[in-house]
Every structure is written in C-alpha cells, then in structure tokens.
Amino acid sequence: GEQVAQACALAWAAFDGYRETSLEARATLLEAIAAQIETLGDELIDRAVAETGLPRARIQGERGRTCGQLRTFARTVRAGEWLDVRVDTAQPQRQPLPRPDLRQRHIALGPVAVFGASNFPLAFSVAGGDTASALAAGCPVIIKAHGAHPGTSERVGRAVAQAVKACGLPEGVFSLLYGSGREVGIALVTDPRIKAVSFTGSRSGGLALIQAAQARPEPIPVYAEMSSINPVYLFPAALAARAEALAEGFVASLTQGAGQFCTNPGLVIGVQGPALDRFIKAAGERLPTCAAQTMLTPGIASAYASGVAAMTEHAEIAAK
C-alpha cells in the first residue's frame, strides 16, 4: 500500500512537467530505453528463458520486437500528427456573431497504470507497447510487474529508470511495483491520481479492475485485452480441398507458446461430414507428436489440468 501511494505521488508530481516536454525529448527517451534494453545483452535473455521456459530464439525475437516498438513510437512522436492539432483563427468581423480563436490538440490524461502480461515477458511487459504508448503521449507510467518473470521485469525496469535519469526527467515518470494477488492492482486502479489503466491477462482479473475503475468517484478507462475463445470457422470448400493442411496449422497454433498465445484457437466450427472427419483425424494424429513444453506458471498449469479434468467428465467429450 505504501509503495503504491509513493509511486502514485511521484507520478503525479512528474505529470505536469512531463506532459509539456517537447516531442523530441519524449522521442529521445523512448530511443534511450530501447538502447538500455539492448545493453543488457545476454543476461536479459538468459534470465527470461530461465523464468518462462520459452525458447531462447523466441525471447531474442521478442526483445527485437520490444525495441522496435519503442523506436516506432519515437518516430510517431516526432512526426506529431497524432496530436491532431486544429486551429480555427478568430473572425472578429463575422456576422451575426464574431468567432473566437479556437485551438484543439490531444493532451495527456495523467499517470497510467500498466499491468504486465504473463505470456510476453518483454513485448507486453515492463517496456512493452502499452508503456511505450503512454510515455509517448506524455503520461507517467506505473508498472505492475507480472509474477511469472520478476527478474526479467526488474532488469528491464532498471533499464527504463536509467534512461529516464539519463534524459534528465523526473523519477516519477516511471515506477515498477511488485505484488502477488490483486491487492496492489486494486490499490493502483482506485488511486485518484491514476487516470487510465492498461491490462493484458485473464478475464476475471481484467473485469475486477474494470469494476474497481468504474466504482471510483471519477471513473477512468481500462484498456483490457483479456482472454478469448478465438473461434475458427472451417468452410466446406476449404475443408474438402485441404483438411489435412488446415489440421496441421490448427495444431501448430494450438500449441504455440505452450498454448499461451492470444491467437490460440479455442473453438472449431465446421459442417459435419467426411471432410470434417478428415480434419479431426489429422489433428488427432498430429497432436501426440508435438514436443512437450513448459507452461509459463504453476497457476496456468493447474488451470489447464483442472480444465481438462472437467471436460473429460462429460461422456460426450470423452467419447471423441
């Protein structure tokens, strides 16, 4: 609780000044963060692999994506088009009434709480796209690190903090918090100094944050990506033409990242018949040949096991 309050106080103190920094200064910060992450070298990769069980090549690719996101936002900030600046100059002679000088631009809301995702320890985490976009817009960021990769989060957090310091910006522009359970998250979302929330994670966790944000005296937006069924529709002509190839693609998507990709297919819809039977048979033969993977957290592993157990209790499902 104290750390949440301290982080919010620092962010609020930094907000007015940071909101009015030049576009060049913000772009420079984003580029400095990317450079600091790259400076961590193999140490960051080693730690992320050890904490997540994800393949080394996947983590290396994700680091590239993370730094690419930061540099893309830097280019966008410099261009300035996102400010949507509009100027309607005064027309004092206009009849029947004069028109005043009207000016419009997008401005930062305030400090943003960002919740790191379990399945992307770099690209959707401490210095991921949500953090990059908030910093680009002129909003200080408070990150709630995900418990699945605390060491990875700490290293990236230090890199961001070093970049903030090197750019001569206030400490409160960026803070990193830890905490198990939902206490820290709810405390963050209900703090009046937080003006927006970004969340990637479970449906239950996201809805809890949304409810807390809506119950505030001043409700705030929660931008949440939380779970998905991801239905896949198998059209008859496609099934008839390439049932086996579709089955192979389905299994690859199903098992990618130990099943923890946001594109993971959860429901297949097709017309009963020989073509669909071919798809089911091919997928059934392909699945047992897939290599075992380490799930990201004990919680995810136990949820998977209980989900399988619940489904196999149904005779209709077990019969298939």
C-alpha positions, 0 to 999 in steps of 0.5 A: 500500500505504501509503495503504491501511494509513493509511486502514485505521488511521484507520478503525479508530481512528474505529470505536469512537467512531463506532459509539456516536454517537447516531442523530441525529448519524449522521442529521445527517451523512448530511443534511450530505453530501447538502447538500455534494453539492448545493453543488457545483452545476454543476461536479459535473455538468459534470465527470461528463458530461465523464468518462462521456459520459452525458447531462447530464439523466441525471447531474442525475437521478442526483445527485437520486437520490444525495441522496435516498438519503442523506436516506432513510437519515437518516430510517431512522436516526432512526426506529431500528427497524432496530436491532431492539432486544429486551429480555427483563427478568430473572425472578429468581423463575422456576422451575426456573431464574431468567432473566437480563436479556437485551438484543439490538440490531444493532451495527456490524461495523467499517470497510467497504470500498466499491468504486465502480461504473463505470456510476453515477458518483454513485448507486453511487459515492463517496456512493452507497447502499452508503456511505450504508448503512454510515455509517448503521449506524455503520461507517467507510467506505473508498472505492475510487474507480472509474477511469472518473470520478476527478474526479467521485469526488474532488469528491464525496469532498471533499464527504463529508470536509467534512461529516464535519469539519463534524459534528465526527467523526473523519477516519477515518470516511471515506477515498477511495483511488485505484488502477488494477488490483486491487492496492489492492482486494486490499490493502483486502479482506485488511486485518484491520481491514476487516470487510465489503466492498461491490462493484458491477462485473464478475464476475471482479473481484467473485469475486477479492475474494470469494476474497481475503475468504474466504482471510483468517484471519477471513473477512468478507462481500462484498456483490457485485452483479456482472454478469448475463445478465438473461434475458427470457422472451417468452410466446406470448400476449404475443408474438402480441398485441404483438411489435412493442411488446415489440421496441421496449422490448427495444431501448430497454433494450438500449441504455440507458446505452450498454448499461451498465445492470444491467437490460440484457437479455442473453438472449431466450427465446421459442417459435419461430414467426411471432410470434417472427419478428415480434419479431426483425424489429422489433428488427432494424429498430429497432436501426440507428436508435438514436443512437450513444453513448459507452461509459463506458471504453476497457476496456468498449469493447474488451470489447464489440468483442472480444465481438462479434468472437467471436460473429460467428465462429460461422456460426450467429450470423452467419447471423441 
